[in-house]
Amino acid sequence: MHPRMHRRPMPAPAGATAPDPSEPSRFDLGLQVESQVQCGLFLVLPLKTPAQMMALLQTIKSVAPTVHAALRDLHYVHFARFVPAPDGSALYVVTEFDGDADPAGYDEAMQSYLMDFVVTLGPVFDAMLDFVAGAPRLPVQQYPRDFIRFVMRNNMPIPVWSALPDATVIDLLFSRRVL
């Protein structure tokens, strides 16, 4: 699967007026390369308590081989990181993946992208989400729509800059003949 993605603008706080569409979002630093094929996900997973961070990181370490295999097999994820917040209050899931700048199909494409993870890594997300405040119903494979809504609510759509704006993962793998 090769999703086509675009970052959504940040939702306005309750009671705020709608932002002027000609103004960049507060996180838009002007680094987005026009018509590039890579998009980003910056998922913020707030923990129930910072005291659980070490247990969550141990859980992630225990499933790392499964995550690595799934990411290799998907052929459109450039990279993925699990980054603990400095104060231990949240885990950030940061990925870059193939997509394009057409906002018209964002929701459908994001759902497709996330469903791949539900199918391939559902039990991994179940284990991780046990530590997360406000997590969706589990297991994610049984409640995929809840998981998708949760991710979309907790994604911070920050623009991505790419040194290779036209290169997909398939392009890069083919050039190395690693498929």
Number of C-alpha atoms within 10 A of each C-alpha: 9 17 21 24 26 24 22 16 16 15 12 10 8 6 6 8 8 9 13 8 8 6 8 12 18 9 12 14 11 11 11 17 17 10 12 20 23 30 26 25 24 19 21 20 24 20 22 17 13 17 11 15 20 12 12 21 15 11 14 18 11 12 15 13 10 13 18 11 11 16 17 14 12 17 19 21 23 19 13 17 12 13 14 19 15 8 8 16 17 23 24 18 16 17 17 19 23 24 25 21 19 12 13 11 14 19 17 13 18 20 19 18 23 19 19 14 21 23 12 19 18 19 17 20 18 19 16 19 23 16 21 20 13 13 19 20 17 18 18 23 20 12 13 21 17 16 26 21 12 17 21 17 13 16 20 20 20 21 21 19 16 15 8 12 17 14 15 21 20 19 14 15 13 11 10 9 9 8 12
